[in-house]
Amino acid sequence: MASDPLYINERIVIAGWELTEQFVLAGGPGGQNVNKVSTAVQLRFDIANSPALDDRVKANALALSGRRASKEGVLLLEASRFRSQERNRDDARERLKELILKAAEPPPPPRRKTRPTKGSVERRLKAKAGRSDVKKMRGRPEDN
């Protein structure tokens, strides 16, 4: 169980009791240390039931997490890039922070409908007529 809270930004703080960390054996480089010490971290965070996030951020976070989230809304992040437990723990917490920051971004402004300018319409039609003439010239000459 993680005891220290995770500060996302000035408005979002995830309490330590919401995060569950489990250390497992990791593969990769590290020699004998890899076989002896559980250095990889599995960080679990229940997005769907978290009181720290509002509904919009929860929905965005679940959409962004994809297959890393279960049907119940529990996110599982695995970190095994580094050889030490502490660096993998920090890496997993940083990745969770980035995911929630991305989910908390405001939605993009709605698209305003615009019409093409008169000049752009004329240029497009002139280009089409030019291509049409080129293709007409490829055929057999007509007998008159």
ZASE-462406 format. One record per residue: residue in one letter; x, y, z of N, C-alpha, C in turn. Coordinates in nm, 2 decimals. Layout:
BEGIN
+------+--------+--------+--------+--------+---------+--------+--------+--------+--------+
: type :  neast : nnorth :    nup : caeast : canorth :   caup :  ceast : cnorth :    cup :
+------+--------+--------+--------+--------+---------+--------+--------+--------+--------+
:    a :      X :      Y :      Z :      X :       Y :      Z :      X :      Y :      Z :
...
+------+--------+--------+--------+--------+---------+--------+--------+--------+--------+
//
This chain:
BEGIN
+------+--------+--------+--------+--------+---------+--------+--------+--------+--------+
: type :  neast : nnorth :    nup : caeast : canorth :   caup :  ceast : cnorth :    cup :
+------+--------+--------+--------+--------+---------+--------+--------+--------+--------+
:    m :   0.08 :  -0.12 :   0.00 :   0.00 :    0.00 :   0.00 :   0.09 :   0.12 :   0.00 :
:    a :   0.06 :   0.22 :  -0.09 :   0.14 :    0.34 :  -0.09 :   0.09 :   0.44 :   0.01 :
:    s :   0.18 :   0.50 :   0.09 :   0.13 :    0.58 :   0.20 :   0.13 :   0.73 :   0.16 :
:    d :   0.22 :   0.77 :   0.07 :   0.23 :    0.92 :   0.04 :   0.13 :   0.95 :  -0.07 :
:    p :   0.07 :   1.07 :  -0.07 :  -0.03 :    1.10 :  -0.17 :   0.04 :   1.14 :  -0.30 :
:    l :  -0.03 :   1.13 :  -0.41 :   0.02 :    1.17 :  -0.54 :  -0.04 :   1.30 :  -0.58 :
:    y :   0.05 :   1.41 :  -0.60 :   0.00 :    1.54 :  -0.63 :   0.00 :   1.55 :  -0.79 :
:    i :  -0.12 :   1.56 :  -0.85 :  -0.13 :    1.58 :  -0.99 :  -0.12 :   1.72 :  -1.03 :
:    n :  -0.20 :   1.81 :  -0.98 :  -0.19 :    1.95 :  -1.00 :  -0.25 :   2.02 :  -0.87 :
:    e :  -0.28 :   2.15 :  -0.88 :  -0.32 :    2.22 :  -0.76 :  -0.47 :   2.18 :  -0.72 :
:    r :  -0.54 :   2.12 :  -0.81 :  -0.68 :    2.08 :  -0.78 :  -0.70 :   1.93 :  -0.75 :
:    i :  -0.61 :   1.85 :  -0.81 :  -0.62 :    1.70 :  -0.80 :  -0.51 :   1.64 :  -0.72 :
:    v :  -0.55 :   1.58 :  -0.61 :  -0.45 :    1.51 :  -0.52 :  -0.51 :   1.37 :  -0.50 :
:    i :  -0.43 :   1.26 :  -0.53 :  -0.48 :    1.13 :  -0.51 :  -0.42 :   1.08 :  -0.37 :
:    a :  -0.51 :   1.04 :  -0.28 :  -0.46 :    1.00 :  -0.15 :  -0.38 :   0.87 :  -0.16 :
:    g :  -0.30 :   0.85 :  -0.07 :  -0.21 :    0.73 :  -0.06 :  -0.29 :   0.60 :  -0.05 :
:    w :  -0.41 :   0.60 :   0.02 :  -0.49 :    0.48 :   0.03 :  -0.55 :   0.43 :  -0.10 :
:    e :  -0.56 :   0.52 :  -0.20 :  -0.63 :    0.49 :  -0.32 :  -0.53 :   0.41 :  -0.42 :
:    l :  -0.40 :   0.42 :  -0.39 :  -0.30 :    0.35 :  -0.47 :  -0.25 :   0.23 :  -0.41 :
:    t :  -0.24 :   0.12 :  -0.49 :  -0.19 :   -0.01 :  -0.44 :  -0.08 :  -0.05 :  -0.52 :
:    e :   0.04 :  -0.07 :  -0.46 :   0.16 :   -0.11 :  -0.53 :   0.20 :  -0.25 :  -0.49 :
:    q :   0.24 :  -0.33 :  -0.59 :   0.28 :   -0.47 :  -0.57 :   0.41 :  -0.48 :  -0.64 :
:    f :   0.51 :  -0.54 :  -0.58 :   0.64 :   -0.56 :  -0.64 :   0.65 :  -0.70 :  -0.69 :
:    v :   0.69 :  -0.72 :  -0.82 :   0.70 :   -0.85 :  -0.88 :   0.84 :  -0.87 :  -0.94 :
:    l :   0.88 :  -0.99 :  -0.98 :   1.00 :   -1.01 :  -1.05 :   1.00 :  -0.96 :  -1.19 :
:    a :   1.10 :  -0.89 :  -1.23 :   1.11 :   -0.84 :  -1.36 :   1.22 :  -0.91 :  -1.44 :
:    g :   1.20 :  -0.92 :  -1.57 :   1.30 :   -0.98 :  -1.66 :   1.39 :  -0.87 :  -1.71 :
:    g :   1.47 :  -0.90 :  -1.81 :   1.56 :   -0.80 :  -1.86 :   1.70 :  -0.80 :  -1.80 :
:    p :   1.78 :  -0.70 :  -1.83 :   1.91 :   -0.69 :  -1.77 :   1.92 :  -0.67 :  -1.62 :
:    g :   2.02 :  -0.71 :  -1.56 :   2.04 :   -0.70 :  -1.42 :   2.11 :  -0.81 :  -1.36 :
:    g :   2.14 :  -0.91 :  -1.44 :   2.22 :   -1.02 :  -1.38 :   2.15 :  -1.10 :  -1.28 :
:    q :   2.22 :  -1.14 :  -1.18 :   2.16 :   -1.23 :  -1.07 :   2.06 :  -1.15 :  -0.99 :
:    n :   2.07 :  -1.02 :  -0.99 :   1.98 :   -0.93 :  -0.91 :   1.83 :  -0.95 :  -0.96 :
:    v :   1.82 :  -0.97 :  -1.09 :   1.68 :   -0.99 :  -1.15 :   1.62 :  -1.11 :  -1.09 :
:    n :   1.69 :  -1.22 :  -1.07 :   1.63 :   -1.34 :  -1.02 :   1.60 :  -1.34 :  -0.87 :
:    k :   1.66 :  -1.25 :  -0.80 :   1.65 :   -1.25 :  -0.65 :   1.55 :  -1.14 :  -0.60 :
:    v :   1.55 :  -1.02 :  -0.66 :   1.48 :   -0.91 :  -0.61 :   1.36 :  -0.87 :  -0.69 :
:    s :   1.25 :  -0.85 :  -0.63 :   1.13 :   -0.81 :  -0.70 :   1.14 :  -0.66 :  -0.73 :
:    t :   1.18 :  -0.62 :  -0.85 :   1.20 :   -0.48 :  -0.88 :   1.09 :  -0.41 :  -0.96 :
:    a :   1.01 :  -0.49 :  -1.03 :   0.91 :   -0.44 :  -1.12 :   0.79 :  -0.40 :  -1.03 :
:    v :   0.72 :  -0.29 :  -1.06 :   0.61 :   -0.24 :  -0.98 :   0.48 :  -0.26 :  -1.06 :
:    q :   0.37 :  -0.30 :  -1.00 :   0.24 :   -0.30 :  -1.05 :   0.16 :  -0.20 :  -0.96 :
:    l :   0.12 :  -0.09 :  -1.03 :   0.05 :    0.01 :  -0.96 :  -0.10 :   0.00 :  -1.00 :
:    r :  -0.19 :  -0.02 :  -0.90 :  -0.33 :   -0.03 :  -0.92 :  -0.40 :   0.10 :  -0.87 :
:    f :  -0.49 :   0.15 :  -0.95 :  -0.57 :    0.27 :  -0.91 :  -0.71 :   0.26 :  -0.96 :
:    d :  -0.81 :   0.26 :  -0.87 :  -0.95 :    0.25 :  -0.90 :  -1.00 :   0.38 :  -0.95 :
:    i :  -1.00 :   0.40 :  -1.08 :  -1.04 :    0.53 :  -1.14 :  -1.19 :   0.55 :  -1.12 :
:    a :  -1.27 :   0.44 :  -1.14 :  -1.41 :    0.46 :  -1.14 :  -1.47 :   0.50 :  -1.00 :
:    n :  -1.40 :   0.46 :  -0.90 :  -1.45 :    0.49 :  -0.76 :  -1.37 :   0.59 :  -0.69 :
:    s :  -1.28 :   0.66 :  -0.75 :  -1.19 :    0.76 :  -0.69 :  -1.27 :   0.89 :  -0.65 :
:    p :  -1.26 :   0.93 :  -0.53 :  -1.32 :    1.06 :  -0.49 :  -1.24 :   1.18 :  -0.53 :
:    a :  -1.12 :   1.16 :  -0.58 :  -1.03 :    1.27 :  -0.61 :  -1.06 :   1.32 :  -0.75 :
:    l :  -1.13 :   1.24 :  -0.84 :  -1.15 :    1.28 :  -0.98 :  -1.30 :   1.31 :  -1.00 :
:    d :  -1.33 :   1.41 :  -1.08 :  -1.47 :    1.43 :  -1.12 :  -1.51 :   1.34 :  -1.24 :
:    d :  -1.64 :   1.33 :  -1.27 :  -1.69 :    1.24 :  -1.37 :  -1.62 :   1.25 :  -1.50 :
:    r :  -1.60 :   1.37 :  -1.55 :  -1.54 :    1.40 :  -1.68 :  -1.40 :   1.34 :  -1.69 :
:    v :  -1.32 :   1.37 :  -1.59 :  -1.18 :    1.32 :  -1.58 :  -1.18 :   1.17 :  -1.57 :
:    k :  -1.27 :   1.11 :  -1.50 :  -1.28 :    0.96 :  -1.49 :  -1.31 :   0.90 :  -1.62 :
:    a :  -1.41 :   0.96 :  -1.69 :  -1.44 :    0.90 :  -1.83 :  -1.32 :   0.92 :  -1.92 :
:    n :  -1.26 :   1.03 :  -1.92 :  -1.14 :    1.05 :  -2.01 :  -1.03 :   0.96 :  -1.98 :
:    a :  -1.00 :   0.94 :  -1.85 :  -0.89 :    0.86 :  -1.80 :  -0.92 :   0.71 :  -1.84 :
:    l :  -1.04 :   0.67 :  -1.83 :  -1.07 :    0.53 :  -1.87 :  -1.06 :   0.51 :  -2.02 :
:    a :  -1.10 :   0.61 :  -2.09 :  -1.08 :    0.61 :  -2.24 :  -0.94 :   0.61 :  -2.28 :
:    l :  -0.85 :   0.69 :  -2.21 :  -0.71 :    0.70 :  -2.25 :  -0.64 :   0.57 :  -2.20 :
:    s :  -0.68 :   0.51 :  -2.09 :  -0.61 :    0.39 :  -2.04 :  -0.62 :   0.27 :  -2.13 :
:    g :  -0.73 :   0.26 :  -2.20 :  -0.75 :    0.15 :  -2.29 :  -0.75 :   0.01 :  -2.22 :
:    r :  -0.67 :  -0.08 :  -2.27 :  -0.67 :   -0.22 :  -2.22 :  -0.60 :  -0.23 :  -2.08 :
:    r :  -0.54 :  -0.12 :  -2.04 :  -0.47 :   -0.12 :  -1.90 :  -0.58 :  -0.12 :  -1.79 :
:    a :  -0.70 :  -0.08 :  -1.83 :  -0.81 :   -0.07 :  -1.73 :  -0.90 :  -0.19 :  -1.74 :
:    s :  -0.94 :  -0.24 :  -1.62 :  -1.04 :   -0.35 :  -1.62 :  -1.18 :  -0.30 :  -1.65 :
:    k :  -1.27 :  -0.39 :  -1.66 :  -1.41 :   -0.36 :  -1.68 :  -1.47 :  -0.28 :  -1.56 :
:    e :  -1.41 :  -0.31 :  -1.44 :  -1.46 :   -0.24 :  -1.32 :  -1.40 :  -0.10 :  -1.30 :
:    g :  -1.31 :  -0.06 :  -1.39 :  -1.25 :    0.07 :  -1.39 :  -1.12 :   0.08 :  -1.30 :
:    v :  -1.06 :  -0.03 :  -1.29 :  -0.93 :   -0.04 :  -1.21 :  -0.81 :  -0.03 :  -1.31 :
:    l :  -0.73 :   0.07 :  -1.30 :  -0.61 :    0.08 :  -1.39 :  -0.50 :   0.01 :  -1.33 :
:    l :  -0.42 :  -0.07 :  -1.42 :  -0.31 :   -0.14 :  -1.37 :  -0.19 :  -0.09 :  -1.46 :
:    l :  -0.09 :  -0.03 :  -1.39 :   0.03 :    0.02 :  -1.46 :   0.15 :  -0.07 :  -1.42 :
:    e :   0.22 :  -0.12 :  -1.51 :   0.34 :   -0.20 :  -1.48 :   0.46 :  -0.12 :  -1.52 :
:    a :   0.56 :  -0.11 :  -1.43 :   0.68 :   -0.04 :  -1.45 :   0.80 :  -0.13 :  -1.42 :
:    s :   0.88 :  -0.16 :  -1.53 :   1.00 :   -0.24 :  -1.50 :   1.12 :  -0.19 :  -1.59 :
:    r :   1.12 :  -0.06 :  -1.62 :   1.23 :   -0.01 :  -1.70 :   1.36 :   0.00 :  -1.63 :
:    f :   1.36 :   0.02 :  -1.50 :   1.48 :    0.04 :  -1.42 :   1.51 :  -0.08 :  -1.34 :
:    r :   1.63 :  -0.09 :  -1.29 :   1.68 :   -0.20 :  -1.21 :   1.64 :  -0.19 :  -1.06 :
:    s :   1.61 :  -0.07 :  -1.02 :   1.57 :   -0.05 :  -0.87 :   1.42 :  -0.03 :  -0.85 :
:    q :   1.38 :  -0.08 :  -0.74 :   1.24 :   -0.08 :  -0.70 :   1.19 :   0.07 :  -0.69 :
:    e :   1.27 :   0.15 :  -0.63 :   1.23 :    0.29 :  -0.61 :   1.21 :   0.37 :  -0.74 :
:    r :   1.31 :   0.35 :  -0.84 :   1.29 :    0.42 :  -0.97 :   1.17 :   0.37 :  -1.04 :
:    n :   1.14 :   0.24 :  -1.04 :   1.03 :    0.18 :  -1.10 :   0.90 :   0.24 :  -1.04 :
:    r :   0.90 :   0.25 :  -0.91 :   0.79 :    0.30 :  -0.83 :   0.76 :   0.45 :  -0.88 :
:    d :   0.87 :   0.53 :  -0.88 :   0.85 :    0.67 :  -0.93 :   0.81 :   0.67 :  -1.07 :
:    d :   0.85 :   0.58 :  -1.16 :   0.82 :    0.58 :  -1.30 :   0.67 :   0.55 :  -1.31 :
:    a :   0.62 :   0.45 :  -1.24 :   0.47 :    0.42 :  -1.24 :   0.39 :   0.53 :  -1.19 :
:    r :   0.43 :   0.60 :  -1.08 :   0.35 :    0.71 :  -1.03 :   0.35 :   0.83 :  -1.13 :
:    e :   0.47 :   0.85 :  -1.20 :   0.48 :    0.96 :  -1.30 :   0.39 :   0.93 :  -1.42 :
:    r :   0.38 :   0.81 :  -1.46 :   0.30 :    0.77 :  -1.57 :   0.15 :   0.79 :  -1.54 :
:    l :   0.11 :   0.75 :  -1.42 :  -0.02 :    0.78 :  -1.37 :  -0.06 :   0.92 :  -1.37 :
:    k :   0.04 :   1.00 :  -1.32 :   0.02 :    1.15 :  -1.32 :   0.00 :   1.21 :  -1.46 :
:    e :   0.08 :   1.16 :  -1.56 :   0.07 :    1.21 :  -1.69 :  -0.07 :   1.17 :  -1.75 :
:    l :  -0.11 :   1.05 :  -1.72 :  -0.24 :    1.00 :  -1.78 :  -0.36 :   1.09 :  -1.72 :
:    i :  -0.35 :   1.12 :  -1.59 :  -0.46 :    1.20 :  -1.53 :  -0.45 :   1.34 :  -1.58 :
:    l :  -0.33 :   1.40 :  -1.59 :  -0.32 :    1.53 :  -1.65 :  -0.38 :   1.54 :  -1.79 :
:    k :  -0.35 :   1.44 :  -1.87 :  -0.41 :    1.44 :  -2.01 :  -0.56 :   1.43 :  -2.00 :
:    a :  -0.61 :   1.35 :  -1.91 :  -0.75 :    1.33 :  -1.90 :  -0.82 :   1.46 :  -1.84 :
:    a :  -0.75 :   1.54 :  -1.77 :  -0.80 :    1.66 :  -1.71 :  -0.80 :   1.78 :  -1.80 :
:    e :  -0.73 :   1.77 :  -1.91 :  -0.73 :    1.88 :  -2.00 :  -0.87 :   1.93 :  -2.05 :
:    p :  -0.89 :   2.06 :  -2.07 :  -1.02 :    2.10 :  -2.11 :  -1.05 :   2.05 :  -2.25 :
:    p :  -1.18 :   2.03 :  -2.28 :  -1.21 :    1.98 :  -2.42 :  -1.18 :   2.08 :  -2.52 :
:    p :  -1.15 :   2.04 :  -2.64 :  -1.11 :    2.14 :  -2.75 :  -1.24 :   2.23 :  -2.78 :
:    p :  -1.22 :   2.35 :  -2.83 :  -1.33 :    2.43 :  -2.86 :  -1.41 :   2.37 :  -2.98 :
:    p :  -1.54 :   2.39 :  -2.98 :  -1.62 :    2.33 :  -3.09 :  -1.58 :   2.39 :  -3.22 :
:    r :  -1.59 :   2.31 :  -3.33 :  -1.55 :    2.36 :  -3.46 :  -1.66 :   2.45 :  -3.51 :
:    r :  -1.61 :   2.56 :  -3.57 :  -1.70 :    2.66 :  -3.63 :  -1.71 :   2.63 :  -3.78 :
:    k :  -1.83 :   2.62 :  -3.83 :  -1.84 :    2.59 :  -3.97 :  -1.80 :   2.72 :  -4.05 :
:    t :  -1.72 :   2.69 :  -4.16 :  -1.68 :    2.80 :  -4.25 :  -1.71 :   2.76 :  -4.39 :
:    r :  -1.71 :   2.86 :  -4.48 :  -1.73 :    2.83 :  -4.62 :  -1.61 :   2.86 :  -4.69 :
:    p :  -1.58 :   2.79 :  -4.80 :  -1.46 :    2.82 :  -4.88 :  -1.47 :   2.96 :  -4.94 :
:    t :  -1.36 :   3.03 :  -4.96 :  -1.37 :    3.16 :  -5.02 :  -1.40 :   3.14 :  -5.17 :
:    k :  -1.44 :   3.25 :  -5.23 :  -1.48 :    3.25 :  -5.37 :  -1.36 :   3.22 :  -5.46 :
:    g :  -1.24 :   3.28 :  -5.42 :  -1.12 :    3.25 :  -5.49 :  -1.07 :   3.11 :  -5.49 :
:    s :  -1.09 :   3.04 :  -5.37 :  -1.05 :    2.90 :  -5.36 :  -1.14 :   2.81 :  -5.45 :
:    v :  -1.27 :   2.85 :  -5.45 :  -1.36 :    2.77 :  -5.53 :  -1.32 :   2.78 :  -5.68 :
:    e :  -1.30 :   2.91 :  -5.72 :  -1.26 :    2.93 :  -5.86 :  -1.13 :   2.86 :  -5.90 :
:    r :  -1.03 :   2.86 :  -5.81 :  -0.90 :    2.79 :  -5.84 :  -0.92 :   2.64 :  -5.85 :
:    r :  -1.01 :   2.59 :  -5.76 :  -1.04 :    2.44 :  -5.76 :  -1.10 :   2.40 :  -5.89 :
:    l :  -1.20 :   2.48 :  -5.94 :  -1.27 :    2.45 :  -6.06 :  -1.18 :   2.46 :  -6.18 :
:    k :  -1.09 :   2.56 :  -6.18 :  -1.00 :    2.59 :  -6.29 :  -0.90 :   2.47 :  -6.30 :
:    a :  -0.86 :   2.42 :  -6.18 :  -0.77 :    2.30 :  -6.18 :  -0.84 :   2.18 :  -6.23 :
:    k :  -0.96 :   2.16 :  -6.20 :  -1.04 :    2.04 :  -6.24 :  -1.05 :   2.05 :  -6.39 :
:    a :  -1.09 :   2.17 :  -6.45 :  -1.10 :    2.18 :  -6.59 :  -0.97 :   2.16 :  -6.66 :
:    g :  -0.86 :   2.20 :  -6.60 :  -0.73 :    2.18 :  -6.66 :  -0.70 :   2.03 :  -6.67 :
:    r :  -0.73 :   1.95 :  -6.56 :  -0.70 :    1.81 :  -6.56 :  -0.79 :   1.74 :  -6.66 :
:    s :  -0.92 :   1.79 :  -6.67 :  -1.01 :    1.73 :  -6.77 :  -0.96 :   1.75 :  -6.91 :
:    d :  -0.90 :   1.87 :  -6.94 :  -0.84 :    1.89 :  -7.08 :  -0.73 :   1.80 :  -7.10 :
:    v :  -0.64 :   1.78 :  -7.00 :  -0.52 :    1.69 :  -7.02 :  -0.57 :   1.55 :  -7.05 :
:    k :  -0.67 :   1.50 :  -6.98 :  -0.72 :    1.37 :  -7.00 :  -0.79 :   1.35 :  -7.13 :
:    k :  -0.86 :   1.46 :  -7.18 :  -0.92 :    1.45 :  -7.31 :  -0.82 :   1.44 :  -7.42 :
:    m :  -0.70 :   1.50 :  -7.40 :  -0.60 :    1.50 :  -7.51 :  -0.53 :   1.36 :  -7.52 :
:    r :  -0.55 :   1.28 :  -7.42 :  -0.49 :    1.14 :  -7.42 :  -0.56 :   1.05 :  -7.52 :
:    g :  -0.68 :   1.08 :  -7.56 :  -0.75 :    0.99 :  -7.64 :  -0.71 :   0.99 :  -7.79 :
:    r :  -0.77 :   0.91 :  -7.87 :  -0.74 :    0.91 :  -8.02 :  -0.79 :   1.04 :  -8.08 :
:    p :  -0.72 :   1.09 :  -8.18 :  -0.77 :    1.22 :  -8.24 :  -0.90 :   1.19 :  -8.32 :
:    e :  -0.99 :   1.28 :  -8.32 :  -1.11 :    1.26 :  -8.39 :  -1.09 :   1.30 :  -8.54 :
:    d :  -1.16 :   1.22 :  -8.63 :  -1.16 :    1.25 :  -8.77 :  -1.27 :   1.35 :  -8.81 :
:    n :  -1.23 :   1.45 :  -8.88 :  -1.33 :    1.55 :  -8.93 :  -1.34 :   1.55 :  -9.07 :
+------+--------+--------+--------+--------+---------+--------+--------+--------+--------+
//
